[in-house]
Amino acid sequence: MSEPLFVTDMLLAIAVVVAAVAGAAGRWALYGLASLVGARLVVAGVLLTGGFALAEPRLLLQVPLAVLPVGWALATRSAASVAAAKVGAGLSGLWLFVPFDALLELAVSAVAVGLAVLVARWRDSGPLPSGGPRLARAPWLALPALLAPAVVLGVAYQDNVWAAERHHHAAAGGRSVEQLTGPRDETPDARFTLTAAHGRVRLSSGREIDALTFNGRSPGPELRVKAGRLVEVTLVNTDVEEGVTLHWHGVDVPNAEDGVPGVTQEAVEPGRRHVYRFVPDRPGTFWYHTHRGSAETVRRGLFGALIVEEEKATAGTERTVFTHLWPGAGDPVAAFDTADRPEGEAVAAGEPVLLRMVNSSEEPHLLRLGGTPYTVTAIDGNAVRGPAVLRPGTDLLLAAGGRFDVAFTMPDGPVTLSGDVDEIPNSAALVLSPGGDAAPAPASTVARFDPLSYGEATATAVGEAYDKTFDLALDDGFGFAMGRLNYVSSSVNGRLWPAVPMLTVDEGDRVRMRIVNRSLIDHPMHLHGHRVRVLSRNGVPATGSTWWTDTLNVAPGEIYEIDFTADNPGIWMDHCHNFTHASEGMVMHLGYAGVTTPHTTPHTDPIPE
């Protein structure tokens, strides 16, 4: 419901700005402006029913800034009140597209409206000492109207520049991230080498992708390790000019092993290598990918699966499936792994089947499993307690970067996994059947899987005390990232990286976050180094098995409350896992008090997503 309201309000805000700039001072012009402002008030009131956080900037700043002077103008029709109405209403619409500091916007708006009143009274005060009527007819009202946005954008620009300069200076003292490593003196239980290089990937349709590969393939090799065992991975970069790192998505590794260039290490340049060591603490489905220039390098193939197994393997058929959007000449090419056409696989009837599904692209993917009832046994590598059986055709919305494990017993007939990938035409399907040659079966939607109420109920967090609480508002609008002005769907509390303030915690803190999405696009928020617990969505408490996640898809108009324990010291990225959004500035950091980093990102580098 919220997304159409956001679009409606954007159109109304544009109309208010146009009416304020072009409208005359007559009665009907004022009535028209008042109608548009009133419509914005109604939209804000409807948004308020979804939670105050959705309507907050409108109700606290934008609507009052228009309503008060417009009301004054309707009551008096004086030159001063009409000037105040035009400037106030115009700025009220403009601020929807410049989500920055509300107090600053309020202050400069008050100054601008005040100047508009003074200018209007000055022009009406009689003959001017010089210039006469010509001077009086000059567009003086344009000055206060332009003053406010110029001041706010200037402050936003300088804020971003200063933040970038601070980011490029290493802090002194404290504990360095380089000290927060995995075991260095023990013998690894498993050793792997991943070699990044340019290569060609051939999809099942015959289409060839100019790709980046690990060990000559993409997805890269599936790494299988045991929970609680020491893993060593050597990364070698053959010729990837952008540089490469390895991020272990969903695994709470020590900070130095996290693979974030400019924070936990420097990117591995061509001809160089880097060794990672860590002990995965719980079994589940995870994945690895580069964290350097990810918007392009992951899309082109630098990713693979990391499967952490129980000590004792389970029987049955197991398959890891990446749902991926490969770069295409026009639209991206949707595929399961490299299969962009239906792919068959033989599975004997009665065989237990486990599908590990990983979304390695930027958008949420709507997946559908038809032909058999099934259970969701794990979310983002976290086991679900008492999973209920879902009907065939139940949709699974898989966040970018997220994972679902689904289990079923193979029936006599075919089982089809298909997907709806952000309205991109695709025919990818995985068809399991006893003979391995069945055609994909169409599946109708019967329901949408909801982790908030799925599984056996566990204890809630009602009344729990927290040491730190953070509110994060995600907005559309103009902003500066690395000194560049862009219109993005990527701001956090009105700011873009590197100007988003670090969230600072102490080790052992219990931390609560509220995330509200006031933009028009889904944002899969990913906190490195920690898994989080979902407490509520849009005010509705979680009632099922504890929903642990590391990549939470926050759709337009949604408000989530989550919590976690700060038990993994370091400086951790917290960002949108739509890598394009991250590259536009939807990046911040969770920093532990006293932890510093000697690593810096070169000034020539874009956002180190």
N, C-alpha and C positions, 0 to 999 in steps of 0.2 A: 504494500500500500504506500509506503513512504517514497519510493522512487518516482512515481508519477507526481506526487506532491512536490518533490524537489525540482522536477522539471518545470512544473507549473509555476513555482515560485521564481525560478530563474527567468522565465519568460515575463512574469509580472515585474520583476526587478528591472529588466531591460526596458520594459514599457514605461516604468516610473521615471527612469533616467531620461528617456527620450521626451516624455511629457514635460519633465522639469526643465529641460534644456530648450525645447522648441515651443512650449506652451505660452500663450499670451496671458495677460493678467485679468482677463474677463471672468465673469461669473461661471460660464460653462466650462472654461478651461480649468478653473479651480475644482469644479464638480467632477470633471474627468480625472484629475489628479487624485482627488479624494477617493474616488471609486477604486482606482488602482491600489492606493494605499490600504483601503479597507479590505480589498481582496487578499492582499498580503497578510493582513491581520487574521483573516479567516483561515488561511493556509497554516499560519503559525499556530492557531488554536487547534486545528486538526492534528498537526504534528505533535502538539503537547500531549495528546491522548496516548501517544506512543512512548512518552518519557520526556521529561524536561530537557534532557541533554540534546534531543533532536531539535527542539525549538529555541534553545538558549540564546544563540547570537541574534536571532530575529526578535525575541521578546525583550531582551535586555538592552539592545542597541538599535537595531535597524528600524523596527516598527515605531518605537517611541520617537526616534529622530525625525520621522516623517509625520506621525500623527499630531504631535504637539504644534509644530509650526503651521501645518495645513489647517488644523482646527482654529488656530489664531487667525489665519487668513480668511477662512470662511466667516468668522465672527465679525471681523473688522473691515476687511477688504482694503486696508491701508497699504501704501507702497512698501512700507517696512515689513509688514506681515507677509505680503505676497513674495517679497524677496527672500525672507526666511523660509517660506514654504518651498520655494524652488530649490534653494541650496540644500535645505535639510532633506527633502524628499529625494533629490538627486543623489546625495551622498548615501542615503539609506539603501538605495538600490545598488550603488557601487560597492558598498562594503560586503555585499554577499559574495563578490568576486575577488575580494582582497582579504582573505581570512588571516588577520595578523593580531596584534595585541589589542584587545577590546578597549582597554583604558586609554591607550594612545589614540585609537580611532575616535573615541568619545571626546577626548580633549581637543583634538584638532577640529572635529566637527563643531564643537561649541564655539571655538574661535572663528571658524568659517561662517557659521550662522550669525554670530555677533557682528562680524565685519560686513556681512550682507545687509544687516539692519542699519549699520552706520552709513554705508554707502547710499542706501535708499533714502535715508533721512537727509543726508548731505545734498543729494541731487534734488530733493524737494524743498530745500531750505531757502530758495530764492536765488537771485543773481549771483554768479560766481565772480570772484575777484579778477580772474583772467581766463581767457578761453571761452567764456560765455556758454551759450547753449550747445556749441559743438563739444566742449569738454563734458558737459552734462550728459550728452548722448553717447559718450564712449562706453564700451562694454565693461563697466566696472564690476558688475556682478560676476564676471568670469574669473576675476582674481581670487575671491574667496572660494569659488567653486573648484578652481584648480589647485589652490593652496593645500587643501586637506589631503588629496591623494598623492600630491607631490611629496609632502612631508612624510606620509606613511611609507610610501615606496622607497624614499630616500633612507629612512631609518631601517627598513627591511634590508635594503642593499648593504648598508654599512654593517648591520648586525651579521649578515652572512659573510662578509669579507673578514671582519674581525674574528668570527668563529673559525673560518678557514685558516687564518694565521695562527690562532691558538692551537688548532689541530696539528699543525706542522711543526710544533715545538715540543720536544720530548720533555715530560715532567721529570723533576729530580726527586730523589728520596723514595721511601716506601718500598713495597715489594714489586718487582718487575714481573710482567707476564712470562718472561723467559725462565723464571724460576718455577713456574707452575706447569711442569711437564709430566708426562707419563713415566713409568719406571725405566731407568736408563741402565741399571746394573744387573738386571735379570735377563735370563734367556727367554726369548719369545716362544710362545706355544705355536704361533702361526706367523709365517713371513710371506709377504707378497711384494711384487714390483709392478707398478702401474706406469707405463710409458705413454706420455701424451705426444701426439703427432698429428699432422695433417693426413687426411686419407679420404677415401671414397666409401660411402655407405649406399648399398643397393637395397631399395625397398622391394616388397613382393610384387609390386606392379611393374617393376623394371626401371622406375625412376631412380636416378642416381643423385646423391646429395654430396655437395662439396663440404665434407664434414671434418670435425676434429674427433680423434679417437683415443681410446685407451687400449694399448696392446693391439692396435690395428683393427679395433671393432667398436661399435656403439649400438646399444648400450655396452659399457665396458664389462670386463669379467665380473661374474657374480662371486663376491667374497663371502665364504662361509666360515664362521668362527664359533667358538663355544663361549657362552656367558661365563664371566669370571676368569677368563684366560687372557694372557698378554698377547697383543697383536702388534706386529711391526709391518708398516707399509712404506716402501721407498718409492717416492714420486720422482720420475725422470721426465724432463721436458726436452723433447727432441728439437722441435722447430715452431712451437706456438708463440708467435711474437708478443702476444698480449701478456704472456706470463701465465703460470698455472699455480693453483693451490688445491688442496683437498679438504673439503668440509664434510664432516661425518654427520649428516643430517639426522637429528633425533637422538644421537648418542651423546650422553653428557660426559664428554671427554675433558681432561684437564685443559685449561685455557690455552696453553702454548700449542696444543695439538689441534686447535679448532679451525685453522686454515683460512683466516681472514686477513688479506693483505693490508698492510698499514696499521694493523692492530695487534695481531698475535704473531705475525711473521711478515717477511717480505715475499713478494711473488717470486716463484721459481722461474728464472729466465731461461731461454733456450741454451742447451748445453749444460745445465746445472741440475742438481737433485736435492731432495729434502726427505728426511726420515721422520715418520710419525709413529708414536708408540702410545697405546692406550689399552685399558681393560674395560670392555663393555660390561655393564653391571646387570643387564636384564635381557632375556631373549626377546626377539621380535623382528619385524621387518623395518629396515632402515635403508638409507642410500647415501651414496657419496657423489659429490659434484664439485667442480671448480668454483671458486668464489672470486675469480678475477674476470671482469668484463662479462658477468654471467648472463646478461640479457642476450648476448650473442653466442658466447662459448658453450653454455649449457644447451641452448637451442640447437647448436650444430653438433652436439654429441658428447660433451665431456661430462658423463654421468654413468653410474652403474649401481648395482644393488649390493647392500651389505646385510647379510642374513645372520643374525645371532641366534644360535640354536641352544636348546636345552642339552644337558649332558647326554641324555638318552634320546635318540632320534625316534620320531613317530612314524608309523607305517602309513602307506598310501601314496597317492600321486600328489606331487606338489609342483606348482608353477608360479614363477614371478612374472608379472605383466606390467610393463611401463606403458602408461597412456601418454603419448608424446605428440607434440606438434612440430614437425620438421619444417625447415624453411622451404618455401616454394616460390615460384615466379610470381604468383598472385597471392591467393590465399595460402596459409600454411597447410601442410599435408598431415592429416590426423592418422595415427597408426598405433597399434599395439606392438611395442618394440619397433621392428622394422616392417611389420605387416600392415600395409595400407589397403589390403583387400582381405576378404574372408579367409581365414586360416583354420584348417582342421587338425585335430589331434585325437588319437585313439586312447580311450580310457575304458577299462572293462566295467561292465555293470556291477554294482555292489561295492566298487572300490571307494574308499574314503578320499576325498579331494580337498586340497587346500590351495586357494588362489591368493597370492600376495599381490595386491594391486597398488601401484605407485604412480602418482601424477608428477611427471618430470617437466611439465610445461607451466606456463604462466597463468592460465585461466583455470577456474574450477571446471571439472568435467563431470557430467551427469552420466553415470554408468548404470547399466541395467542387466541383470542376470535372469534369463528366462529359461524355462524348462524344468526347474526343480525348486523346491523350497530350500532355504539355506539359512545359516546363521553368520553374523558378524562376530568373529571371535577375538579380534583385536583392532584397536584404533591407534595409529601412529606408534605401533610397537608396544602398546599397552593392552594387556589382556582384559576382556570384558567378562565381568562376573555374571553367570547365569544368563547367557545370551538366548533370547527368544527366537523361535523359528519365524522367518519372514516369508511371505508369499512370493512365488515367481513373479517377476516384473516389478518388484519394489525398486525404486530409484535410489541410487547411492550418489550423493553429491560429494565428490572427492576434491578437497582443497588442493590448490597448487602446492606441491611439496608434501602433501599428505599421503597416508597409506591406510588401506583397509585389508584385513585378512578375512576371507569368507570361506566357510567350510560347508560341505554337503556330501551326501552319498550319491555316487553316480547312478542315475536311473537307466532304464532300458533305452530311452530315447535321447535325442541330442540336448545339450545344454549350451545356450548361446550367450556370450558376453558381448554387448554392444554399447555404444556411447553416443551422446549428444554433446558435441564439442563446440560450444559457443556459436551455434548456427553456421559452422563451417561444414560444407558438404563433405561427407566421408562415407566410406563403405567398409571401414575396418570392423572386423568381428572375429572373435575366437570361438570356434565351435568344437565342443567336446562331444564325442559319441563313441559307442563301442567299436564301430568300424573305422572311425577316423575320417570318414568321407561325407558326412551329412552336410546338407546346406544350412545356412543360418536361418533360424526361425524367427519371424517377427514377434516382438513381445510388446504387449500393451502395458501402460503404467497402471498400477493398482494402488500405490501408496508411495510416500517419500520416507526414507529411513531417517529417524530423528535420534541422534545419540543422547539428547537431553533426558529422554525417558526410557531408554533401551536397557534391558538387562535387569538383573536382580538389584533392588534398591540397597544402597549403602548409606552410611552415616552422612548427614549434611553438615555444613559449616555454620549453621545458624548460631549467632552469638559469639563466634570466634573472634579473639582479639588480634589485631595486626600492628606490627611495628611501623610499617610504611604503607601509604596508600597513594596511588597515582591515577590520574584521569587523563585519558588520551582521546582527543577528538580528531577524526580524520575528515578532511574537507577537500573540495575542489577549489581552485582559484589561482590567481596570479601570485607568483613568489619567486624568490631568488635562490638558486642552488649553485654554489661555486661562482657567485657573481653574475650568473646569467638569469635573465628574466624569462619565465615560461608560464604558460597556463597549464596546470597539471592537476591530476586527481590524487595528489600525493602528499599533502601537507599534514603535519602532526602538530596539533595545537597552534596552527597558523604559521608554522616554520618548516623549512626544508633543511636537510643535512647540508653543511655541518652545524647549522644554527639551532638544531633541536637540542635542548639541554639534556645532559646525561642524567639518567635516573640513578641516584646514589643509594646504596644499601650497605649495611654491615653484615658480616657473616653471621648466619643464624637467624636473621630477620624473617618474620612471616610477612609476606608482601601481598597486598590486594591491588588489583588493577580494574578500572572500568574503561572499556573501549567502546566508543560510539562512532558509527560510520555515517557521516552526513554528506558523503559524496555520492556519485552516480554509479560507482564501480565497486565490485567486490575487492576486498583487501585481505589476503591470507597472511595474517600476522605471525611471525616466527621469531621466538626468543631462543637464542643459542644457549647451550649449556644447561638448560633446565626444562623439565616438563611442567606444564601448568594444569591446574584443575579448574574445570568450568563449574561456576557456582550458579549462574542464571543467564537466561537470554530474554531480553525485553521484559525484565521483571519477573519472569516465570522461573522458579527454582528448579535445579536439576533433581530428578527423582529416580533415575535409573542407577545402573552401575556407575561408579565414579568415572566421569569422563575426563581422562588424562589425555592431553594433546600437546604437540609442539608446533603445530601449524593450524591456527584457528581461522577459518574463513568467516570474515565479518561482512555480511551483505549490506547493501544500502538500507539505511533505516534501522539496522540492528544495534542493540546495546548489550554487550557481554560483560559479566563480572567474572573474573578469574582470580586465582591465588596460587602462590608457590612459596617454597622455602628457599631462601638464599643460602645454599649449601655448597656452592661450587665457585670459589673465589676467582676473580678475573675481571676483564673488561669484555663484555659480551655484546655482540650485535643484536638488536631487536628491530626487525624490518619487515616490510611487505615482501612476501615471496613471489609476487609478480615482479620479476627482475627489472622490467621497464619502469615500474613505479619506484623501485629502489634506486634506479639510476637517475630518476627525476628528483630524488630527495627524501623518499619515505624511509629514512634510516635514522635510528638513534642508538644509544648504547646504555646498557645496564652496567654500572661500574661499582665495584666494591671499594669501600673506603681504604685508602692506603695502597691500592694497586695502581701501578703506572706501566706505560709501555714505551720502549725506545724506538718503536717502529713508526715510520711516517709514510704517507702516500705522496708521491711527487705532485707538484702543482699542476703539471700537465695532464694528470690523470682525471677522468671524470669520476663521478661518485663511485667509491670502491665497493660496489655491490657484489 
